[in-house]
Amino acid sequence: MLIPLLTILVAFAVLMWSADLFVAGAASIAGNLGMSPVIIGLTIVSLGTSAPEILVSITAALAGSGGLAIGNAVGSNIANIGLVLGITILVVPIQVHPGCMRSELPTLLVVTAGTGLLLLDVELERSDAILMITALVLILAQMIRSQIRDPEVAEDAEAEDEDLPHHGPAKAWISFAIGLVLLVGSSKALVWGASAIATQFGVPELVIGLTIVAVGTSLPELAATLASALRGHAEIAIGNIVGSNLFNLLAVMAMPGLLAPEQLPHNFLFRDYGAMCIATILMAAAAYHGLRSSRAKPGYSYLGRAVGTLFCLGYALYYYGLYTSL
């Protein structure tokens, strides 16, 4: 018991550090090659913050622990809204960017509903995974086109790009390579530790993925979102959450289906995926309701501490429901 637990703790720490190395190296390589900040932010940085989930999902699927991988994807989305966004709003109330209200939030709602329809047969097949990845590519292409055409968003991307490290070619490639190797290694260690604890206590791997692994792999999002808010970029916080949740649904969840098609537990769709749908709808409802707030800037939506409290309480209630259903 002690060795798997220590392995999980060390793996989490290495996972977060290596994700930062990976993002810094990849963003610097892209910048050195002349890629625009908009494209770097929407592709490399978004992928980098989801890299822990993606690597854990691939490793779990290859190890025959598909339930852990699927639980990681759905649990991370619930944690991103209830824990990451909830805590961020409690610390610093945020203004939601008009572009997020117009395109990103509606896209997340459609993707959440569409992915749910694919899972109605409680089986994640290879054809489902291919549809998810295709949808992700199309969505990213559309977002890049629309944001390049939006001068205000391009300015925000330039501001975010200033916060990214800019390494020379040699240091960038070294950082990228070390980050990638450590990501893979720590992901393998995390899956081993989580699987060992699940086996020892008789807890389903799906539940371990929904709880321990999901919270651990959401820590980079919590760090990035809180840091953005505290640096005065609170308006991009919900954009980070929406982008990460899209990657989780269309990339992280697709990996088990692509590599080793998985039969889902019958209570997963209504209990866990249902909880994620409710959290996503509540986030969107709070954002659109915030448009009427007197504290909102023109065109923006204001999310205050009452919303943050609601998200955190909802997250605690979900964990209580998960515990009582075991």
Buried (B, 14 or more C-beta within 10 A) or exposed (E): EEEBEEBBEBBBEBBBBBBBBBBBBBBBBBBBEEBBBBBBBBBBBBBBBBBBBBBBBBBBBBBEBBBBBBBBBBBBBBBBBBBBBBBBBBBBBBBBBBBBBEBBBEBBBEBBEBBBEBBEEEEBBEEBBEBBBEBBEEBBEEBBEBBBEBEEBBEBBEBBBEEBBEBEEEBBBBBBEBBBEBBBBBBBBBBBBBBBBBEEEEBBBBBBBBBBBBBBBBBBBBBBBBEBBEEEBBBBBBBBBBBBBBBBBBBBBBBBBBBBBBEBBEEBBEBBBBBBBBBBEBBBEBBEEBBEBEEBEEBBBBBBEEBBEBBBEBBEEBBEEBEEEE
